[in-house]
């Protein structure tokens, strides 16, 4: 092995963790668990972009929305204002 390969092989970040560090948990899965969520992607024509929502499948509530509703509203208002100033569509 060359010097770099030796350093990588002996580095602690590449060594397996001892079994004592792994602890089972009986806690219920949180709402952010991938198993308890679904992702919806919708194209918003008025914004000209895709909106992604992460939804909790148990309660059917939106956990995260990208872009956020605040940014979406700012984008709508900006497009509306620019539409009034410039009477063409790009």
ABEGO torsion letter per residue (X at the ends): XBAAAAAAAABAAABBBBAAABBBBABBBBAABAAABBBBBBBBAAAGBBBBBBBBAAAGBBABBOBBAAAAAAAAAAAAAAAAABABBX
